[in-house]
Amino acid sequence: GLAIMMQLARDLKTLAREFSLAVVVTNQVTRDSSTGPLKPALGRSWSFVPSTRVLLESKEGSWEKGTTQRVASLAKSPRQ
């Protein structure tokens, strides 16, 4: 599990560097119970892999009933 995931991360970084690519990987969030805190499904070790992290959230809009707003925020970047 973990060793394969870290090898995949190394391979993706190598491909990105050699071919000047941007690699986009998603990581779903989960929780232990309905009241537990949100946590990344790929675990804490994956949080050290990406150099840039964008947090995508949905928020119910107070401006119009039944609408949802999507918000993207920069959570981690080497340029911060």
PEKA-V17127 format. One record per residue. N is the residue number from 1. RES is the residue in one small letter. SS is DSSP state (alpha for helix, beta for strand, coil for the rest). Layout:
N/RES/SS  N/RES/SS
//
This chain:
1/g/coil  2/l/alpha  3/a/alpha  4/i/alpha  5/m/alpha  6/m/alpha  7/q/alpha  8/l/alpha  9/a/alpha  10/r/alpha  11/d/alpha  12/l/alpha  13/k/alpha  14/t/alpha  15/l/alpha  16/a/alpha  17/r/alpha  18/e/alpha  19/f/alpha  20/s/coil  21/l/coil  22/a/coil  23/v/coil  24/v/coil  25/v/coil  26/t/coil  27/n/coil  28/q/coil  29/v/beta  30/t/beta  31/r/coil  32/d/coil  33/s/coil  34/s/coil  35/t/coil  36/g/coil  37/p/coil  38/l/coil  39/k/beta  40/p/beta  41/a/coil  42/l/coil  43/g/coil  44/r/alpha  45/s/alpha  46/w/alpha  47/s/alpha  48/f/alpha  49/v/coil  50/p/coil  51/s/coil  52/t/coil  53/r/beta  54/v/beta  55/l/beta  56/l/beta  57/e/beta  58/s/beta  59/k/beta  60/e/beta  61/g/coil  62/s/coil  63/w/coil  64/e/coil  65/k/coil  66/g/coil  67/t/coil  68/t/beta  69/q/beta  70/r/beta  71/v/beta  72/a/beta  73/s/beta  74/l/beta  75/a/beta  76/k/beta  77/s/coil  78/p/coil  79/r/coil  80/q/coil
//
